[in-house]
Structures are given as C-alpha cells and as structure tokens.
Amino acid sequence: MQEKSKASEESASAAAPVRAPMARANTSRLKAITPPVPPAIAEARQPVEVVRKTLEPGTAALASPVGGWSKRAFDIFASSSALIVLAPLLVATAIAVKMDSPGDAIFQQERGGFGGKTFRIFKFRTMSVMENRGVVQAVHHDARITRLGAFLRRSSWDELPQLLNVLKGDMSIIGPRPHALEHDIHFHKVELTYAERFSARPGVTGLAQVNGCRGPTETVEKIKARTKYDVEYVRNWTWWREVEIVAATVALLFWKKDPGAL
C-alpha cells in the first residue's frame, strides 16, 4: 500500500508542471487580440499635405515667386502707404462690423500661398459664421451674410485687411486670389494646371477678377475660367500687365458694376 501511495504522489507531482505551458498559451492569445494603438493626432492634418502634393514638380522648390524682388519692393511700398492713408477707414469699418453683428471684426482663415505653403488671411467679417474647415462657398442671397457684410462684399472693402498680408509677405497686391484649402484640393482635381497658380504669391486682386471671374466658383466652367486667367498671369507676367490690372481694378471699384460680386 505504501508503494502505491508513493507511486500516486510521484505521478501527481510529475503531472503538475504540464499546466504551466497552457497558462503561457492563454497569455499569448490575450496579447494577440490587444487592440492596436490609435494613429497619431498629427495625421489628422492630411488635407494640408494633399495641397502640397498636388503641385507640379519643381513648383514648391522655386527660389522666388513671380516678379522677384522688384514686385516685392512694390508690394511693400504700396501696402504700407495704403495702410497709412486708409487707417481711419479701416478703424471705422472694424467698429461698424462689431456693432452690426456679434463676433470678431477680423475674419482669419487658412489659405494656400506661394509654393503651396499655408498662411492665415485677414478679412473684415461679412458672415455670421467663422468657418476655417469644411468651408461652404458663399452664394447670392446667402443667409449667412450680415447686413453690413453685403455692402462690404459688393464694394470689396472686406479685402482691405489683406494689405497686412501683403506687408508680411504672404500675399501680393496682384496675383491669383487665394482659396480655402479644401477648395484648392477640389479645384486641382477639376483643372490639372491649377497648381501653376502657386508659382506666384496670391493677390488682393488679379487678372481673373478684372475679367469678371469673381464670386462663387460652384461650377466646373467657372473653376476652369478662373484658373485659365490665373495660369496666363503666371506664365506671361510683365510689369505692363501689372499696371493694366491695377487700372482695371480701380475702374471696377469706382466706376463699373461687377455682376459677379456678392
């Protein structure tokens, strides 16, 4: 009997180690179904990267924008002089915007600039919303446009704060108008030459604007028409054309009515 008891104890002690591998196997299974680590938050900025990737080869690597140092010198002189002369009008307009509707007087939004680099554009606020992403283009009789905003848009006074962008070097007095980043992505899909616009600093006014391409670009035809003028400006830039655009802009502001303006 003692021998049988010893034999059973030995078999029990020998069987005990067999359970350890099963525990390790269960542990490995638990590790296998552990959920993956979520992606970094920085990846949420993909839309900005898409804008840069759509540029034609070499565009983003340009040493200087269209017009070079002489155009930049003109921009500094023109913007600083205009800011001094128009300072009372700018202050009065900012106060009027604040009194007309709740919100900040200045609207800021990310736009695509020279070489696809983003910058924050300044405008007098003309709407009851302050969208920076998921931007919906304004349309005629848009309910979001404030009472004063309708006048500012028709007169183009809402663009006057962009003189600060010009002085900073983000923009030029004349060049392709900058669009919201989402619109840059969409417009490039519609017209492949769109990326050529980034060879110049975006402008307060431009060749497209003095040729009737203002207001919303809600159709393929309008996108292509505006892009055609912008690309023509970049490809065939001259100082004489700059003078022509300035003269046409002044005429448009004071003597002509633009049906495309909101």
PATORBA-63939 format. One record per residue (C-alpha): chain; x, y, z; residue number from 1. Coordinates in nm, 4 decimals. Layout:
! residues N
@mol A X X Y Y Z Z seq NUM .
...
! end
This chain:
! residues 262
@mol A X 0.0000 Y 0.0000 Z 0.0000 seq 1 .
@mol A X 0.2804 Y 0.2398 Z 0.0806 seq 2 .
@mol A X 0.4402 Y 0.1706 Z -0.2573 seq 3 .
@mol A X 0.1090 Y 0.2501 Z -0.4334 seq 4 .
@mol A X 0.0749 Y 0.5724 Z -0.2342 seq 5 .
@mol A X 0.4280 Y 0.6801 Z -0.3271 seq 6 .
@mol A X 0.3632 Y 0.5950 Z -0.6894 seq 7 .
@mol A X 0.0468 Y 0.8099 Z -0.6945 seq 8 .
@mol A X 0.2323 Y 1.1028 Z -0.5283 seq 9 .
@mol A X 0.5115 Y 1.0798 Z -0.7854 seq 10 .
@mol A X 0.2611 Y 1.0757 Z -1.0736 seq 11 .
@mol A X 0.0769 Y 1.3755 Z -0.9270 seq 12 .
@mol A X 0.3948 Y 1.5730 Z -0.8826 seq 13 .
@mol A X 0.5018 Y 1.4849 Z -1.2368 seq 14 .
@mol A X 0.1685 Y 1.5992 Z -1.3797 seq 15 .
@mol A X 0.1800 Y 1.9428 Z -1.2129 seq 16 .
@mol A X 0.4354 Y 2.1114 Z -1.4440 seq 17 .
@mol A X 0.2273 Y 2.0243 Z -1.7511 seq 18 .
@mol A X -0.0241 Y 2.3048 Z -1.6725 seq 19 .
@mol A X 0.2313 Y 2.5896 Z -1.6951 seq 20 .
@mol A X 0.2588 Y 2.5930 Z -2.0789 seq 21 .
@mol A X -0.1223 Y 2.6173 Z -2.1057 seq 22 .
@mol A X -0.1171 Y 2.9340 Z -1.8937 seq 23 .
@mol A X 0.1526 Y 3.0846 Z -2.1167 seq 24 .
@mol A X -0.0502 Y 2.9939 Z -2.4246 seq 25 .
@mol A X -0.3522 Y 3.1784 Z -2.2866 seq 26 .
@mol A X -0.1337 Y 3.4788 Z -2.2121 seq 27 .
@mol A X -0.0060 Y 3.4825 Z -2.5695 seq 28 .
@mol A X -0.3613 Y 3.4699 Z -2.7010 seq 29 .
@mol A X -0.4559 Y 3.7695 Z -2.4865 seq 30 .
@mol A X -0.1632 Y 3.9658 Z -2.6248 seq 31 .
@mol A X -0.2608 Y 3.8767 Z -2.9804 seq 32 .
@mol A X -0.6059 Y 4.0335 Z -2.9525 seq 33 .
@mol A X -0.4832 Y 4.3543 Z -2.7835 seq 34 .
@mol A X -0.6284 Y 4.6467 Z -2.9885 seq 35 .
@mol A X -0.3741 Y 4.8426 Z -3.1942 seq 36 .
@mol A X -0.2510 Y 5.1819 Z -3.0764 seq 37 .
@mol A X -0.4565 Y 5.4618 Z -3.2407 seq 38 .
@mol A X -0.2738 Y 5.6725 Z -3.5040 seq 39 .
@mol A X -0.1067 Y 5.9944 Z -3.4016 seq 40 .
@mol A X -0.3182 Y 6.3069 Z -3.3906 seq 41 .
@mol A X -0.0783 Y 6.4773 Z -3.6304 seq 42 .
@mol A X -0.2092 Y 6.2541 Z -3.9091 seq 43 .
@mol A X -0.5371 Y 6.4482 Z -3.8984 seq 44 .
@mol A X -0.3654 Y 6.7311 Z -4.0894 seq 45 .
@mol A X -0.3611 Y 6.5299 Z -4.4107 seq 46 .
@mol A X -0.5681 Y 6.7859 Z -4.6132 seq 47 .
@mol A X -0.2845 Y 7.0405 Z -4.5899 seq 48 .
@mol A X -0.0361 Y 6.7800 Z -4.7128 seq 49 .
@mol A X -0.2646 Y 6.6925 Z -5.0048 seq 50 .
@mol A X -0.2498 Y 7.0530 Z -5.1225 seq 51 .
@mol A X 0.1294 Y 7.0379 Z -5.1307 seq 52 .
@mol A X 0.1374 Y 6.7033 Z -5.3085 seq 53 .
@mol A X -0.0782 Y 6.8315 Z -5.5934 seq 54 .
@mol A X 0.1831 Y 7.0843 Z -5.7016 seq 55 .
@mol A X 0.3620 Y 7.0264 Z -6.0288 seq 56 .
@mol A X 0.7217 Y 6.9037 Z -5.9945 seq 57 .
@mol A X 0.9522 Y 7.1887 Z -5.9064 seq 58 .
@mol A X 0.6792 Y 7.4411 Z -5.8240 seq 59 .
@mol A X 0.7268 Y 7.4252 Z -5.4455 seq 60 .
@mol A X 1.1044 Y 7.4451 Z -5.4873 seq 61 .
@mol A X 1.1031 Y 7.7819 Z -5.6690 seq 62 .
@mol A X 1.3614 Y 8.0206 Z -5.5289 seq 63 .
@mol A X 1.1359 Y 8.3258 Z -5.5619 seq 64 .
@mol A X 0.7781 Y 8.3960 Z -5.6710 seq 65 .
@mol A X 0.6744 Y 8.5550 Z -5.9992 seq 66 .
@mol A X 0.8028 Y 8.9128 Z -6.0286 seq 67 .
@mol A X 1.1018 Y 8.8630 Z -5.7994 seq 68 .
@mol A X 1.2446 Y 9.1360 Z -5.5782 seq 69 .
@mol A X 1.1058 Y 9.4289 Z -5.7814 seq 70 .
@mol A X 0.7473 Y 9.3112 Z -5.7372 seq 71 .
@mol A X 0.8105 Y 9.2557 Z -5.3664 seq 72 .
@mol A X 0.9531 Y 9.6080 Z -5.3315 seq 73 .
@mol A X 0.6410 Y 9.7483 Z -5.4969 seq 74 .
@mol A X 0.4194 Y 9.5429 Z -5.2620 seq 75 .
@mol A X 0.5946 Y 9.6775 Z -4.9518 seq 76 .
@mol A X 0.5697 Y 10.0373 Z -5.0703 seq 77 .
@mol A X 0.2072 Y 10.0095 Z -5.1875 seq 78 .
@mol A X 0.0756 Y 9.8195 Z -4.8844 seq 79 .
@mol A X 0.2496 Y 10.0376 Z -4.6235 seq 80 .
@mol A X 0.1361 Y 10.3573 Z -4.7957 seq 81 .
@mol A X -0.2223 Y 10.2308 Z -4.8284 seq 82 .
@mol A X -0.2351 Y 10.1242 Z -4.4630 seq 83 .
@mol A X -0.1305 Y 10.4721 Z -4.3532 seq 84 .
@mol A X -0.3769 Y 10.6530 Z -4.5807 seq 85 .
@mol A X -0.6662 Y 10.4158 Z -4.5125 seq 86 .
@mol A X -0.6085 Y 10.3764 Z -4.1379 seq 87 .
@mol A X -0.9158 Y 10.5862 Z -4.0378 seq 88 .
@mol A X -1.1368 Y 10.3887 Z -4.2801 seq 89 .
@mol A X -1.0044 Y 10.0559 Z -4.1506 seq 90 .
@mol A X -1.0732 Y 10.1501 Z -3.7876 seq 91 .
@mol A X -1.4217 Y 10.2833 Z -3.8683 seq 92 .
@mol A X -1.5092 Y 9.9696 Z -4.0654 seq 93 .
@mol A X -1.3889 Y 9.7417 Z -3.7845 seq 94 .
@mol A X -1.6092 Y 9.9273 Z -3.5350 seq 95 .
@mol A X -1.9072 Y 9.9082 Z -3.7709 seq 96 .
@mol A X -1.8632 Y 9.5318 Z -3.8161 seq 97 .
@mol A X -1.8585 Y 9.4812 Z -3.4394 seq 98 .
@mol A X -2.1731 Y 9.6907 Z -3.3947 seq 99 .
@mol A X -2.3583 Y 9.5277 Z -3.6837 seq 100 .
@mol A X -2.3434 Y 9.1670 Z -3.5576 seq 101 .
@mol A X -2.1851 Y 8.9573 Z -3.2793 seq 102 .
@mol A X -1.8336 Y 8.8300 Z -3.3418 seq 103 .
@mol A X -1.4828 Y 8.9494 Z -3.4208 seq 104 .
@mol A X -1.4286 Y 9.2328 Z -3.6663 seq 105 .
@mol A X -1.1489 Y 9.0460 Z -3.8454 seq 106 .
@mol A X -1.2032 Y 8.7039 Z -4.0012 seq 107 .
@mol A X -0.8992 Y 8.4754 Z -4.0321 seq 108 .
@mol A X -0.8762 Y 8.1610 Z -4.2414 seq 109 .
@mol A X -0.6044 Y 7.9282 Z -4.3702 seq 110 .
@mol A X -0.5355 Y 7.9675 Z -4.7415 seq 111 .
@mol A X -0.2848 Y 7.8236 Z -4.9874 seq 112 .
@mol A X 0.0026 Y 8.0572 Z -5.0750 seq 113 .
@mol A X 0.3259 Y 8.0621 Z -5.2727 seq 114 .
@mol A X 0.4667 Y 7.7127 Z -5.3250 seq 115 .
@mol A X 0.1621 Y 7.5571 Z -5.1541 seq 116 .
@mol A X 0.2594 Y 7.6990 Z -4.8150 seq 117 .
@mol A X -0.0414 Y 7.7854 Z -4.5996 seq 118 .
@mol A X -0.0971 Y 8.1225 Z -4.4335 seq 119 .
@mol A X -0.3749 Y 8.2978 Z -4.2420 seq 120 .
@mol A X -0.5622 Y 8.5529 Z -4.4494 seq 121 .
@mol A X -0.7244 Y 8.8623 Z -4.2934 seq 122 .
@mol A X -1.0641 Y 8.9960 Z -4.3979 seq 123 .
@mol A X -1.3381 Y 9.2029 Z -4.2425 seq 124 .
@mol A X -1.6011 Y 8.9576 Z -4.1220 seq 125 .
@mol A X -1.9045 Y 8.9605 Z -4.3526 seq 126 .
@mol A X -2.0833 Y 8.6489 Z -4.2261 seq 127 .
@mol A X -2.2398 Y 8.5283 Z -3.9049 seq 128 .
@mol A X -2.0060 Y 8.2240 Z -3.9036 seq 129 .
@mol A X -1.6272 Y 8.1931 Z -3.8713 seq 130 .
@mol A X -1.5503 Y 7.8713 Z -4.0628 seq 131 .
@mol A X -1.1920 Y 7.7588 Z -4.1134 seq 132 .
@mol A X -1.2510 Y 7.3945 Z -4.2121 seq 133 .
@mol A X -1.5373 Y 7.2381 Z -4.4018 seq 134 .
@mol A X -1.5836 Y 7.5721 Z -4.5777 seq 135 .
@mol A X -1.9024 Y 7.6227 Z -4.7797 seq 136 .
@mol A X -1.8760 Y 7.8858 Z -5.0541 seq 137 .
@mol A X -2.0954 Y 8.1921 Z -5.0302 seq 138 .
@mol A X -2.3795 Y 8.2191 Z -5.2825 seq 139 .
@mol A X -2.6091 Y 8.5000 Z -5.3886 seq 140 .
@mol A X -2.8645 Y 8.5880 Z -5.1186 seq 141 .
@mol A X -2.6704 Y 8.3751 Z -4.8670 seq 142 .
@mol A X -2.8442 Y 8.3867 Z -4.5283 seq 143 .
@mol A X -2.5063 Y 8.3837 Z -4.3501 seq 144 .
@mol A X -2.4071 Y 8.7254 Z -4.4907 seq 145 .
@mol A X -2.4726 Y 9.0103 Z -4.2483 seq 146 .
@mol A X -2.6367 Y 9.3402 Z -4.3423 seq 147 .
@mol A X -2.3077 Y 9.5309 Z -4.3448 seq 148 .
@mol A X -2.1327 Y 9.2288 Z -4.4925 seq 149 .
@mol A X -2.3371 Y 9.2517 Z -4.8122 seq 150 .
@mol A X -2.2095 Y 9.6056 Z -4.8723 seq 151 .
@mol A X -1.8506 Y 9.5158 Z -4.7829 seq 152 .
@mol A X -1.8539 Y 9.2294 Z -5.0316 seq 153 .
@mol A X -2.0010 Y 9.4343 Z -5.3174 seq 154 .
@mol A X -1.7524 Y 9.7152 Z -5.2606 seq 155 .
@mol A X -1.4587 Y 9.4772 Z -5.1895 seq 156 .
@mol A X -1.3866 Y 9.6675 Z -4.8672 seq 157 .
@mol A X -1.3801 Y 9.3358 Z -4.6855 seq 158 .
@mol A X -1.0455 Y 9.2660 Z -4.8570 seq 159 .
@mol A X -0.8679 Y 9.5758 Z -4.7208 seq 160 .
@mol A X -0.7140 Y 9.3984 Z -4.4158 seq 161 .
@mol A X -0.5196 Y 9.1845 Z -4.6649 seq 162 .
@mol A X -0.2853 Y 9.4811 Z -4.7005 seq 163 .
@mol A X -0.1355 Y 9.3432 Z -4.3782 seq 164 .
@mol A X -0.0850 Y 9.0063 Z -4.5504 seq 165 .
@mol A X 0.0924 Y 9.1880 Z -4.8336 seq 166 .
@mol A X 0.3190 Y 9.3744 Z -4.5941 seq 167 .
@mol A X 0.4038 Y 9.0464 Z -4.4164 seq 168 .
@mol A X 0.4957 Y 8.8810 Z -4.7463 seq 169 .
@mol A X 0.2161 Y 8.6223 Z -4.7501 seq 170 .
@mol A X 0.0414 Y 8.7965 Z -5.0406 seq 171 .
@mol A X 0.0994 Y 9.0448 Z -5.3208 seq 172 .
@mol A X -0.1112 Y 9.3387 Z -5.4402 seq 173 .
@mol A X -0.1688 Y 9.1493 Z -5.7661 seq 174 .
@mol A X -0.1801 Y 8.7732 Z -5.8147 seq 175 .
@mol A X -0.4138 Y 8.4735 Z -5.8198 seq 176 .
@mol A X -0.6782 Y 8.5004 Z -5.5474 seq 177 .
@mol A X -0.6140 Y 8.2518 Z -5.2623 seq 178 .
@mol A X -0.8773 Y 7.9902 Z -5.1852 seq 179 .
@mol A X -0.9619 Y 7.7806 Z -4.8806 seq 180 .
@mol A X -0.7506 Y 7.4638 Z -4.8549 seq 181 .
@mol A X -1.0453 Y 7.2327 Z -4.9250 seq 182 .
@mol A X -1.1218 Y 7.4301 Z -5.2403 seq 183 .
@mol A X -0.7568 Y 7.4074 Z -5.3549 seq 184 .
@mol A X -0.7828 Y 7.0280 Z -5.3421 seq 185 .
@mol A X -1.1131 Y 7.0211 Z -5.5292 seq 186 .
@mol A X -1.0121 Y 7.2752 Z -5.7957 seq 187 .
@mol A X -0.6912 Y 7.0874 Z -5.8743 seq 188 .
@mol A X -0.8947 Y 6.7743 Z -5.9435 seq 189 .
@mol A X -1.1078 Y 6.9731 Z -6.1878 seq 190 .
@mol A X -0.8199 Y 7.1530 Z -6.3650 seq 191 .
@mol A X -0.4701 Y 6.9993 Z -6.3610 seq 192 .
@mol A X -0.2981 Y 7.3306 Z -6.4432 seq 193 .
@mol A X -0.4334 Y 7.4741 Z -6.1179 seq 194 .
@mol A X -0.1059 Y 7.4048 Z -5.9346 seq 195 .
@mol A X 0.0770 Y 7.6573 Z -6.1554 seq 196 .
@mol A X -0.1002 Y 7.9333 Z -5.9611 seq 197 .
@mol A X 0.1308 Y 7.8602 Z -5.6675 seq 198 .
@mol A X 0.4271 Y 7.9989 Z -5.8630 seq 199 .
@mol A X 0.3119 Y 8.3453 Z -5.7564 seq 200 .
@mol A X 0.2143 Y 8.4995 Z -5.4268 seq 201 .
@mol A X -0.1651 Y 8.5192 Z -5.4025 seq 202 .
@mol A X -0.3034 Y 8.8654 Z -5.4693 seq 203 .
@mol A X -0.5577 Y 9.1092 Z -5.3309 seq 204 .
@mol A X -0.6729 Y 9.1457 Z -5.6918 seq 205 .
@mol A X -0.5793 Y 8.9632 Z -6.0090 seq 206 .
@mol A X -0.6244 Y 8.9096 Z -6.3810 seq 207 .
@mol A X -0.9202 Y 8.6769 Z -6.3262 seq 208 .
@mol A X -1.1043 Y 8.9288 Z -6.1064 seq 209 .
@mol A X -1.0792 Y 9.2183 Z -6.3545 seq 210 .
@mol A X -1.2103 Y 8.9851 Z -6.6258 seq 211 .
@mol A X -1.5336 Y 8.9027 Z -6.4456 seq 212 .
@mol A X -1.4272 Y 8.5912 Z -6.2534 seq 213 .
@mol A X -1.5438 Y 8.6987 Z -5.9089 seq 214 .
@mol A X -1.7876 Y 8.5485 Z -5.6660 seq 215 .
@mol A X -1.8561 Y 8.1771 Z -5.6093 seq 216 .
@mol A X -1.6979 Y 7.9082 Z -5.8278 seq 217 .
@mol A X -1.9682 Y 7.6459 Z -5.7908 seq 218 .
@mol A X -1.9465 Y 7.5045 Z -6.1443 seq 219 .
@mol A X -1.6720 Y 7.3331 Z -6.3428 seq 220 .
@mol A X -1.6912 Y 7.6065 Z -6.6076 seq 221 .
@mol A X -1.6241 Y 7.8817 Z -6.3519 seq 222 .
@mol A X -1.3342 Y 7.6910 Z -6.1986 seq 223 .
@mol A X -1.1716 Y 7.6388 Z -6.5384 seq 224 .
@mol A X -1.2294 Y 8.0011 Z -6.6448 seq 225 .
@mol A X -1.0726 Y 8.1450 Z -6.3297 seq 226 .
@mol A X -0.7809 Y 7.9018 Z -6.3436 seq 227 .
@mol A X -0.7191 Y 7.9909 Z -6.7101 seq 228 .
@mol A X -0.6683 Y 8.3590 Z -6.6233 seq 229 .
@mol A X -0.4518 Y 8.2775 Z -6.3197 seq 230 .
@mol A X -0.2238 Y 8.0480 Z -6.5192 seq 231 .
@mol A X -0.1989 Y 8.3030 Z -6.8008 seq 232 .
@mol A X -0.0918 Y 8.5656 Z -6.5474 seq 233 .
@mol A X 0.1799 Y 8.3394 Z -6.4041 seq 234 .
@mol A X 0.3138 Y 8.2283 Z -6.7429 seq 235 .
@mol A X 0.3189 Y 8.5738 Z -6.9046 seq 236 .
@mol A X 0.3951 Y 8.8105 Z -6.6172 seq 237 .
@mol A X 0.5184 Y 9.1596 Z -6.7077 seq 238 .
@mol A X 0.5206 Y 9.4957 Z -6.5355 seq 239 .
@mol A X 0.2968 Y 9.6345 Z -6.8066 seq 240 .
@mol A X 0.0329 Y 9.3754 Z -6.7204 seq 241 .
@mol A X 0.0620 Y 9.4735 Z -6.3528 seq 242 .
@mol A X -0.0201 Y 9.8345 Z -6.4463 seq 243 .
@mol A X -0.3161 Y 9.7217 Z -6.6564 seq 244 .
@mol A X -0.4611 Y 9.5128 Z -6.3712 seq 245 .
@mol A X -0.4219 Y 9.7972 Z -6.1207 seq 246 .
@mol A X -0.6003 Y 10.0385 Z -6.3573 seq 247 .
@mol A X -0.8779 Y 9.7873 Z -6.4268 seq 248 .
@mol A X -0.9223 Y 9.7230 Z -6.0524 seq 249 .
@mol A X -0.9585 Y 10.0942 Z -5.9776 seq 250 .
@mol A X -1.2145 Y 10.1284 Z -6.2576 seq 251 .
@mol A X -1.4049 Y 9.8286 Z -6.1250 seq 252 .
@mol A X -1.4161 Y 9.9700 Z -5.7733 seq 253 .
@mol A X -1.5322 Y 10.3207 Z -5.8565 seq 254 .
@mol A X -1.6996 Y 10.3256 Z -6.1974 seq 255 .
@mol A X -1.8049 Y 9.9795 Z -6.3114 seq 256 .
@mol A X -2.0503 Y 9.7358 Z -6.1555 seq 257 .
@mol A X -1.9331 Y 9.3762 Z -6.1247 seq 258 .
@mol A X -2.2293 Y 9.1331 Z -6.1586 seq 259 .
@mol A X -2.0221 Y 8.8514 Z -6.0105 seq 260 .
@mol A X -1.9658 Y 9.0260 Z -5.6775 seq 261 .
@mol A X -2.1811 Y 8.9108 Z -5.3863 seq 262 .
! end
